[in-house]
Amino acid sequence: MRNCMRADLVRVLKKGSFRTMLIITMILVAATGLPSIVGAKENTDTYFAFITMLNNFSNLFIGIPVFLAVYSDDFKSRAMQTVIGFGVSRSKLIICRLLEVIIIVAMCYAILSLEIFVLKLISGASTKVFLSCIKELWSSEIMMVADCSICMIIVYVMQNATLALVTYILIESGAIGVMLGLASMIPLLKNHNIQLGNFLPNYVVTKMMEGEAFAFFVVILGYIALPLYVTMKIFNSKELEF
C-alpha cells in the first residue's frame, strides 16, 4: 500500500496542471507585494492583509488540480478498480487517497509559507502581521482537507468525481455558505437564531484557530473522521462500476 501511495504521489506532483496552478498562486502572492517591496515600507502590512485574503482563493487554485489528480484520475484510468483487483481493501484505498490529499496540500502550503517568509524579510513587514498571515494560510489548508473529506463521500458513494468536484467548488467559493445564509432567514430558523452557515468547516476551523478546544474536536472528528467512516461504510457495500 505504501508503494501504491508513493507512486501516486509522484504521479500527482509531476502533473502539469498541478504545477501550473501552484506556480500561478505563488506568482499572485509575490506580484501583489511588488508595490510595497519597491515602495514605502508602511504599505507592507496592507500587502500581507491582501495575502490573507488571497489565501481564501488558494483553496480553489490548488484544491481543484489536487482533487482532479487524486480522485478524478482514479476513475478515468480505472486505477481504483485495478488496485482493488490486486487485493487492496476498499477502506485502505479510501484512507490512502485522503492521506495523499493531506500530504500534497501540506507540501503546497509549506512552499507558500516559505515564500511569504522570504517576502516578509524583503518587505520588512511586522512579525505580528506575518504570523497572522501564516495562521490564515494554514487554516485554509485545514479547511481544504475537511472539504475534500466531505466531498469524498460523493466520489465513492456515487462513483462520480465530477459531481464531487462541483460540490467542492461550491463550498470553497462560498456559494453554499450564501445559500445556507439565505435558508437561515426562514422564520422557524431565524426565530431560534440558527445560522446554518455555522455548520460549514470554514466557520468551525476559524473557531479552532482562535483556540477553541471543542472546535478542534469537531473539525477532526466531525469533518474529517466522520466523512471518512461514512465513505468506507457505504463504499464497502457498493458494487463497483466498470
ABEGO torsion letter per residue (X at the ends): XAAAAAAAAAAAAABAAAAAAAAAAAAAAAAAAAAAAABBAAAAAAAAAAAAAAAAAAAAAAAAAAAAAAAAAAAAAGAAAAAAAAGBBAAAAAAAAAAAAAAAAAAAAAAAAAAAAAAAAAAGBBAAAAAAAAAAAAAAAAAAAAAAAAAAAAAAAAGBAAAAAAAAAAAAAGAAAAAAAAAAABAAAAAAGBBAAAABAAAAAAAAAAGBAAAAAAAAAAAAAAAAAAAAAAAAABBBBX
